[in-house]
């Protein structure tokens, strides 16, 4: 494993980077209650902050270098939601250049802000298009049931309510913006490669964070497929449903083939043996597809 380092970064510094959400990740899925908690926690910190040195820790993200940017292996939901919150604040205080710099990439020669997002999703084309429409335009292209749009509207509503409660005090709004930019901290865990990032990703999620076994298996299989076959893998993965159930049945089949009569173990533990997933991802996907067809 290559060197791994982690340095706490304020939002202003974190969003000076460019992030890519790889296509094997889950689509944006945060619900209103997740955004509500993020907002409430942030506002509680804002109201109780004693001085400029106080920090609010928002969690970690796992990243690795990718094509001049950082691929986000864990933390993409929170990162995308922060982008929506920053846009909501910028919409209210459009002259705040620091917020705009968190949304858009700077041209390396002219330092002019471009029409390129700081956080770009490669998961589904719609995620990419709708996020772009919300950040750069009015969000009208996104349907009403789009979670990106719903959560952006939710932040707009919360911000409007708060502004009313402080009589639209400009100084208060500026203080809120500076608190988000300079007092809210995340911990990027920088990994040297995708393989290392996936190892850290699995380790973190084995310790209680809410990701399924299927998410872990998807990441490992996607990595095994490599850049040459990643589109084929994603197409095959998206063509089946109930992934976790299929993996469980597949485990029983493999155990029967291996004449394994020992006590049952957890799915993640069983498939941690590299030969069962990464060494032959095409065979795994073919088996899952057959099981999916049988279960229709």
TORMI-656576 format. One record per atom (N, C-alpha, C, CB): x, y negated, z negated. Coordinates in steps of 0.2 Angstrom, whole numbers, plus 2048, in hexadecimal, padded with zeros to 3 digits. Glycine has a CB too. Example, Ala and Ser with C-alpha at 12.3 -4.5 7.8 and 13.67 -1.06 7.14 Angstrom:
<rs>
84281C7D983E8167D98428107D98398167D384080B7DD8448057DC8408007D98468037E3
</rs>
This chain:
<rs>
8048068008008008008047FA8007FB8007FA8037F58048067EF8058057EA7FF8057EB80B8097E57FE8087E17F88017DE7F880D7DB7F87FE7DD7F27F77DA7F17F87D57EC7F27E07EF7F57CF7EE7F57CA7E97EE7C67E87FA7C57EB7ED7C37E37E77C07E17E87B97DE7E27C57DD7E57B47E17E67AD7DE7DF7AA7DE7EB7A97E37DD7A87D87D77A47D87D779E7DC7D57A27D07D179D7E07D17977E47CB7937E37D279A7EC7CB78D7E37C57897E37C27897E97C77817E17BB7887E97B77887F07BA7847F57B07867EE7BD77E7F37C07797F87C677D7FC7C27737F57CA7807F87D07837FB7CE78A7FE7D57857F57C978E7FB7C77947FE7C47938057C27977FA7C078E8067BD78C80C7C17888117B678980B7C77888107CC7858147CF78B8197D27828117CD7918187CF79781C7C97998207D079D8177CB79D8257C67A082A7C47A78287C879F8317BE7A98277BC7B08257B87B382B7B87B081F7B97BA82C7B67BE8307B27C382C7BA7C18367AC7C482D7A87CA82A7A87D082F7A17C88287AC7D582E7AC7DA8337A67DE8357B17E08317A57E183B79F7E483D79D7EA8397A07E58447A17ED83579F7F383179B7F182B7A57F782F79B7EA8297987E88237917E882479B7E182178D7E881E7867E781E7847E08207837E881777E7E082377B7D982577A7D581F7757DA8297797CE8207787CA81A7727CC8177787C381D7727CD81176C7D080D76A7CD80776E7D880C76D7C880576B7C57FE7647C27FF7707BF7FD7617C47F975A7C17F87597BB7F57567C77F57537B87F47527B27F17557B27E974B7B07F17547B87E67567B87DF75D7B87DE7537BF7DC7617BA7E37687BA7E376B7B27E376C7BE7E87677AF7E87697A87E87677A47E27667A57EF7617A67E075E7A27DA7647A37D47587A57D77667A97D376B7AA7CE7727A67CF76D7B27CD7747A67D577A7A27D777979B7D577B7A37DF7737987D77717917D67717907CF76B78F7DA76D7947CB76C7937C47737937C07677987C17777987C277E7997BE7827937C078179F7C17827907C678678B7C87837847C47867897D077D7837C477A77D7C177B77E7B977377D7C277B7847B677C7847AF7837827AE77B78B7AD7887847B278F7827B179077B7B27937867B678C7787B778D7717B978A76D7B378976F7BF78576F7B078276B7AA78676C7A477B76E7A978A7717A378E77279D79577179E78D77979B79776F7A479E76D7A57A17687A179F76C7AD7A676979D7A97647997AE75F79C7AC7677937B27627A17B775D7A47B97607AB7BD75D79F7BD75D7AE7BF75F7B57C37657B67C27597B87C57677B07C976D7B07C57747AF7CF76D7AB7BF7737AD7BB7797AC7BA77D7B37B47777A97BA7837B27B97877B97B378C7B87BF78B7BA7B078D7BD7AA7927BD7AD7987C27A378F7BF7AD79E7C07B07A47C47AA7A77C77B47A97C07AA7A77CE7A47AA7D27A57B17D47A37A57D87AB7B47D37AC7BB7D57B27BB7DA7A67BD7D87B37C17DC7B97C37E17B77C47E87BD7C87DE7BB7C47ED7BA7C67F37C17CA7F57B97C07F87C07CF7F97C57D37FB7C67D28037C47DB7FA7CC7D08057CE7CD80B7D47D080E7CE7C680C7D57D08157DC7D28187DD7CE81E7DC7DA8197E37CD8207E47C98267E17CC82C7EB7C88277DE7C88317DA7CB8377DA7C683C7D37CE8357DE7C68417DD7C28477DD7BB8467D77C484B7E27B88427E37B18407DE7AF83B7E27AD8467DA7B48377D57B28327D67B782D7CE7B28357D17B88287D07BD8237CA7C18247D17BA81C7CB7C78257C57CC8257C27CD81E7C67D28287BC7CC81D7B97CD8167B77D48157B37C88157BA7D88117B87DF80F7B37DF80A7BE7E380E7B37DA8057AE7DA8007AD7D37FE7B17DE7F97A77D17FC7A57CA7FA7A27C68007AB7C77F87A07C980579D7C680B7977C280A79D7CA8117937C680678C7C380478C7BC8007887C88007917BC7FB7927B67F77957B17FB7967B87F179A7B280079D7AE8047987AA8097A37B18087947AE80C78F7AC81178A7A780D78C7B18147887A98077837A580378679F8017817A97FD78C79F7FF7907987FE79079480479779A7FB79179680A79179281078A78F81079279681678479280F77E79080F77D78A80A77879580E77F78B80477F7867FF7837808017817897F878978180378D77B80578977780B79477D80878677B81078277781577D77381278077C81A77977680D77477380A77676C80777077780577C76C80377E7668007817618057847687FC78476480B78675F81078075C81478A76381577B76081477575D81777275781376F76281877375780D77175280877674C80876F75580177C74E80978174980878674980E78574A80178374881478774981A78D74681B78274782078F74081779573D81879B74081479473681679974581179F74980D7A374D81179B74D8077A874B8137AC74E8187AF7558157B274A81B7B075580F7B375B80B7AE76180C7B475A8047A876080C7A376580D7A376781479C76380B7A37638197A37658207AA7698227A375F8247AF76781E7B576B81F7B577281D7BB76881C7B07748187AF77A8167AB77E81A7AC77A80F7A777B81F7A377E8247A678082A79C77A8257AA77B82C7AD77C8337B577C8337AB7758377B77808387BE7818397C177A83C7C078783E7C777983A7CB77383D7CF7758437CF7708377CF7708487D477184D7DB77184A7D376C8537E077584B7E67758497EB76F84B7EA77C84A7E976D8517ED7678547EA7608527ED76885C7E37608537E07598527DD75884B7DB7588577DD75E8477D975E8417D275C8417DD75983C7CF75B8477C875A8487C47608467C775884F7BE75F8447BA7658427B77688487B576383D7B776E8497B477284F7AD77584E7B97778527AB7788537A477B8527A57828517A077A8587AA78484D7AC78B84B7AB78C8437B378D84D7A77908417A579183A7AB79483679F7968397AC7928307B179582B7AF79C82A7B17918257A979E8297A77A58287A37A882E7A37A68217A67AD8327A37AF8387A17B78377A77AE83E79B7B88387997BF8377997C383E7917BF83579C7C983E79C7CD8447987D38437A47D08457937D383E78F7D983C78A7DA84178C7D88357857D58427807D58477807CE84A7797D684477F7CE85177F7C885577A7C385277D7C985C7747C584F76F7C184D7727BD8477697C484B7767C18427797BD83C77D7B883E77C7C38387817B98437867B48467827AE84978B7B784B77D7AF84D77A7AA8507757A684B7757AD8567727A984776E7A58427727A183D7697AA83E7777A483B77C7A083677E79A83A7817A583478079B84078379584477E79084578579884B77779284677278E84777078A84176C79184A77178D83B76F78A83577578483376F78F82F77B78683478078283278177C83778778683278177D83E78277884277C77484578677B84877677884477077584776B77484276D77984D76477684475F77583F75C77C83C75977184275F78183F75D78883C75678A83F75C78883575478784574D78884874D78F84B74B78384C75379184E75479785275379D84D75A79785575479C8477547A284274C7A38407587A183C74A7A98417437AA83F7427A98377417B284173C7A883573A7A782E73C7AC82A7337A582E73C7B382C73E7B88287457BA82773A7BF82A7497B582B7517B682A7537B48237547B18307577B88207597B781975E7B181975C7BD8177627B081E7667AA81E7627A481E76B7AB82575D7A482275979E82275579D81C75479E8287527A281974E7A281375279F80D74B7A98117587A280D75D7A080775F7998087637A580776079780E76279080F75C78B80D76478F81775678D80F75178980D75078980674A78B81075178E80275178F7FB75678A7F87527967F975C78A7FA7617857F875E77E7F97687867FB75C77C7FF7597768007547747FB75677580774F7797F974A7777F574D7767EE74577D7F475177A7EB7547797E57587737E475977F7E375C7717EA75F76B7EA75B7657E976476A7F07557657ED7507607ED74D75F7E674B7617F274C7647E37497647DC74E7617D774776B7DA7547637D87597607D375A7597D47607647D475A7577DB75B7507DC75674B7DA75C74F7E475074E7DA74A74B7D774B74A7D074374E7D974D74F7CC74E74F7C575374A7C37507567C37587487C775D7437C575C73D7C97647467C775673C7CB7547357CF7587347D57547307CA75A7397D875E7387DE7657347DD75A7357E47687357D776E7327D57747347DA76F7337CE7767307DE77C7317E27827347DE77D72B7E67837307D97897327D578973A7D278A72E7CF78373B7D07817427CE7827477D477A7437CB7807457DA78174A7DF78874B7E177D7477E578C7457E17937467E279674A7DD79673F7E279474A7D779774E7D27967557D379574B7CB7907567D578E75D7D67927607DC78675E7D879375C7E179775F7E779E7607E57977597EC7A175B7E17A875C7DF7A97627DA7AA7567DB7A47637D67A47697D27A47707D679E7697CD7A07707DB7A07767DF7A67777E279A7767E47A97717E57AF7727E97B67737E57B076C7ED7B67707DF7BC7707DB7BC7747D47BE7697D97B67767D27B577A7CC7B37817CC7B17767C77B07827D27AE7897D37B378D7D67A77897D77B57937D37BB7977D57B979E7D77C07977D07BC7A07DD7BB7A77DF7C27AA7DF7B87A87E67C37B17DE7C97B47DE7CA7B87E57CA7B97D87CD7B67EA7CF7BA7F07D47BF7EE7D17B57F67D37C57F07D87CA7EF7DB7CC7F67D57D17EC7E17C97F77E47CA7FD7E77D17FE7E97C47FE7E57D48037E87DB8057EC7DA80B7E37E08057F17DF80C7F67DE8117F37E18187FC7E28107EE7E68177EB7E981D7E47EB81B7EF7EF81E7E07ED8207D97EF8207D97F681B7D67F18267DE7FA81C7DE8008187DF7FF8117E480581A7E37FA80F7E47F88087DE7F58057EA7F38077DB7F080A7D47ED8077CF7F28067D27E880D7CE7F780A7C97FC8097CA8008037C980180F7D18018017D28047FB7D08007F57DA8067FA7D27FA7F57D07F57F07C87F47EF7D37EE7F17C57F47F57BE7F37F67BB7F97F27BC7F37FD7BD7FF7F37BA8057F07BB8057E97BD80C7F47C18037E77C38037E07BF7FF7DC7CA8017DF7BE7F97DE7B97F47DB7B27F67DB7B97ED7DF7B07F97E07A97FB7E07A88027DC7A67FC7E77AD8067DB7AC80B7D67AB8097CF7B38107D77AC8037CE7AC8007C77A67FC7C67B27FC7C57A07FE7CA79A7FB7C87977F67CC79B7F87C179A7F47D27977EF7D67927F37DB79C7EB7DA78D7EF7DD7877F27E07887F47E87817EE7DF78C7F87E978D7FA7F078C8027F07947F87F37898047F678780B7F678D8107F878180C7FB78C8167F779181B7FA79181A80278F8227F878C81980578B81880C78F81280F78481880F78F80D80B79380780D79B80980D79280180879D80D8087A480F8077A681380D7A58128007A181880E7A381D8147A381981B79E82281479E81481B79E8118227A580D82379880C8227A780A81E7AE80681E7B380B8207AF8028177B481181D7B981581E7B98188257B981B8197B381A8277B281C82E7B38178337AB81F82F7B18118327B380B8377BA80A8377AF8058347BE80B8327C580A8327C88108367C880A82B7C68168357C881C8397C781B8407C58228367C18188427C08178497C581384D7B981584A7C780E8497CC80984C7C98048517D280D84F7CD7FF8537CA7FA8577C87FD85E7D07F58587CB8028607C98058677C28088677CD80B8697C080B8617B980E8617B480B85C7BA81685F7B68058597B18038547AA8018577B57FC8517AA7FF85D7A37FD86079F8048607A47FA8667A280986279F81086379D81285C7A48158667A181185779F81385079980F84E7A581284B79980984E79480584C78D80784F7957FD84D78D80885678780A85978581185778980B86178981585578781C85378481B84C78D82185378881784878681684177F81384078B81183D77D80E84477780A84477180E84777880484877381484B76E81884E76B81D84977181C85476E81D84376B82283E76981E83877082783C76482183476281E82E76382382875A81D82E76182182276282581C76982881B75D82A81C76E82381C77582681C77782A81677A82081D77582781077782B80A77583280A77582780476E83380C76B83980C76F83E81176483980D77083B81777483F81C77B84181977583B82277E83D81678583F81378484480E78883981077F84480A77E84980577D85080877884780077985080D77785681177E85981477285681678285481778885681A78D85981578B84F81E78D85680F79185880A79086080879185480478986180878786880778986D80C77F86980678986B81278B86F81879387081878986B81F79686B81679E86C8167A08708107A186581579C86F80A79E87480579C87B80679A8727FF79787C80A79588380C79B88681178E88381079D8828157A288481A7A98858167A387E81F7AA8818117B088280D7AF8878087B287C80A7A988B8077A88908027A988D7FB7AC8968037A78867FA7A88837F47A28847F07A987B7F57A38877EA79D8897E679E8857DF79C8907E57A38817DF7A487D7D979E8787D77AA8797D979E8757D17988717D079886B7D479986E7C87928687D57918627DA79585C7D778A8617DB7988597DC79B8527DA79884D7DE7A38537DB79A8477DC7978417DF7998407E679983A7DB79583D7EA79683D7F179D8397F27918397F579E8347EF7A48307F07AA8347EE7A48297EC7AA8387E97B083C7E77B18417EC7AE83F7E07AB8447EF7AC84A7F47AF8477FA7A584D7F57AD8417FD7B083F8037B683A8027AA83A8067B983A7FC7BF8377FB7C583A7FE7C08357F37C48417FF7C98458037C984380A7C784D8027CF84080C7D083D8127CD8418187D783A8137CF8478187CD84B81E7C684C81F7D085281D7C284A81A7BA84B81B7B784581F7B784C8147BB84081F7B883A8227BC8378287B683581D7C28348257C683082A7C983482F7CB82D8267CB83B82E7CF83E8337CB8408397D28448307C58408397C184283E7BA83F83E7C084A83E7BA83883F7B483483E7AF8368437B682D83F7B183884A7AC83A84F7A884084D7B083B8567AB84584A7A884B8487A38498427AD8508467A584583E7A084383879A84083B7A483E83379B83B84079583784379183C84779883284779484184A79084684E78C84A84979584A85278F84C84478B85083F78584C83C79085383978784683A78184283777C84083C78483B83577E83F84277983E84877484484877C83D84E77784A84877385184976E85184377885784977185083D76D85083776784B83777184F83176984583A76384083B75E84283F76783A83D76084584575B84884A75784D84775E84A85075A85284375685784075185483B75B85C83C75384F83874E84C83274984783575384882D74984683B74484283E73D84483D745840846
</rs>
